[in-house]
Amino acid sequence: MELLVEQSRIVDQLQKEVSELRDETARRKIGLEKAGSIAEASLRLTKVFEEAEEASKIYMENIEARSAEQDKINAARDEESRKKAEQLIMVTAKKCRDMEAATAQKCRQLLEQAKKRAEGQG
């Protein structure tokens, strides 16, 4: 009988240890699952950051390309404006010379007329 009682006590103790080991195994399994989830989340975040970095790199390259294109357009417009300004200056200078020549001619004519009148009166 004592042997049965002793075996019963040992079985109870072993069942208690098995239960504790199962609980510990479950806790470790949950810990590993969480660690796996954290590792997966970390990898996903890393991938998200890499994709964001690549997207920003592409965006900056596009901005630089557009900026270069706009610089070319602006340079062409500046050159066109400079040529138009030079042409307007030349046209204006010619008009000024023509007006000055016409005014000088008119002045000579008036001076001649004044001299004739003065001679006629004198």
C-alpha positions as CSV (number, residue, x, y, z in Angstrom):
1,M,0.0,0.0,0.0
2,E,2.8,2.4,0.9
3,L,4.3,1.7,-2.5
4,L,1.0,2.6,-4.2
5,V,0.8,5.8,-2.1
6,E,4.4,6.6,-3.0
7,Q,3.8,6.0,-6.7
8,S,0.6,8.1,-6.6
9,R,2.6,10.9,-5.0
10,I,5.3,10.6,-7.6
11,V,2.7,10.5,-10.4
12,D,1.0,13.7,-9.0
13,Q,4.4,15.4,-8.8
14,L,5.3,14.3,-12.3
15,Q,1.9,15.6,-13.6
16,K,2.5,18.9,-11.8
17,E,6.0,19.1,-13.5
18,V,4.5,18.2,-16.9
19,S,1.9,20.9,-16.4
20,E,4.5,23.5,-15.4
21,L,6.7,22.4,-18.4
22,R,3.7,22.8,-20.7
23,D,3.0,26.3,-19.3
24,E,6.7,27.2,-19.8
25,T,6.6,25.8,-23.3
26,A,3.5,27.8,-24.1
27,R,5.1,31.0,-22.7
28,R,8.2,30.4,-24.8
29,K,6.2,29.6,-27.9
30,I,4.3,32.9,-27.4
31,G,7.6,34.7,-26.8
32,L,9.0,33.2,-30.0
33,E,5.9,34.1,-31.9
34,K,6.1,37.6,-30.6
35,A,9.8,37.7,-31.5
36,G,9.0,36.4,-34.9
37,S,6.2,39.0,-35.3
38,I,8.6,41.7,-34.1
39,A,11.3,40.5,-36.5
40,E,8.7,40.4,-39.4
41,A,7.5,43.9,-38.5
42,S,11.0,45.1,-38.3
43,L,11.8,43.7,-41.8
44,R,8.6,45.2,-43.1
45,L,9.4,48.5,-41.7
46,T,12.9,48.3,-43.1
47,K,11.4,47.5,-46.5
48,V,9.0,50.4,-46.1
49,F,11.9,52.8,-45.3
50,E,13.9,51.5,-48.2
51,E,11.0,52.0,-50.6
52,A,10.4,55.5,-49.2
53,E,14.1,56.3,-49.6
54,E,14.0,55.0,-53.2
55,A,10.8,57.0,-53.9
56,S,12.5,60.2,-52.5
57,K,15.6,59.5,-54.6
58,I,13.4,59.2,-57.8
59,Y,11.5,62.3,-56.8
60,M,14.7,64.3,-56.4
61,E,16.1,63.0,-59.7
62,N,12.9,64.1,-61.4
63,I,13.0,67.5,-59.7
64,E,16.7,67.9,-60.8
65,A,15.8,66.9,-64.4
66,R,12.9,69.3,-64.5
67,S,15.0,72.0,-63.0
68,A,17.7,71.5,-65.7
69,E,15.0,71.5,-68.4
70,Q,13.5,74.7,-66.9
71,D,17.0,76.3,-66.8
72,K,17.4,75.5,-70.6
73,I,14.0,77.1,-71.3
74,N,14.9,80.2,-69.2
75,A,18.2,80.5,-70.9
76,A,16.5,80.4,-74.4
77,R,13.9,83.0,-73.3
78,D,16.7,85.2,-71.9
79,E,18.6,85.0,-75.2
80,E,15.4,85.8,-77.1
81,S,14.6,88.7,-74.9
82,R,18.2,90.0,-75.2
83,K,18.0,89.8,-79.0
84,K,14.6,91.6,-79.1
85,A,16.0,94.3,-76.8
86,E,19.0,94.8,-79.0
87,Q,16.7,95.0,-82.1
88,L,14.5,97.5,-80.3
89,I,17.5,99.6,-79.3
90,M,18.7,99.6,-82.9
91,V,15.3,100.5,-84.3
92,T,15.0,103.3,-81.7
93,A,18.5,104.6,-82.4
94,K,17.7,104.7,-86.1
95,K,14.5,106.6,-85.4
96,C,16.3,109.0,-83.3
97,R,19.0,109.6,-86.0
98,D,16.2,110.0,-88.6
99,M,14.3,112.5,-86.3
100,E,17.5,114.4,-85.6
101,A,18.3,114.6,-89.3
102,A,14.8,115.7,-90.1
103,T,14.9,118.3,-87.3
104,A,18.3,119.6,-88.5
105,Q,16.9,119.8,-92.0
106,K,13.9,121.7,-90.8
107,C,16.1,124.0,-88.7
108,R,18.2,124.7,-91.8
109,Q,15.1,125.4,-93.9
110,L,13.7,127.8,-91.2
111,L,17.1,129.5,-90.9
112,E,17.2,130.0,-94.7
113,Q,13.7,131.4,-94.6
114,A,14.6,133.7,-91.8
115,K,17.7,134.9,-93.6
116,K,15.7,135.6,-96.8
117,R,13.1,137.6,-94.8
118,A,15.8,139.5,-93.0
119,E,17.6,140.3,-96.3
120,G,14.3,141.3,-97.8
121,Q,13.5,143.7,-95.0
122,G,16.9,145.1,-94.8
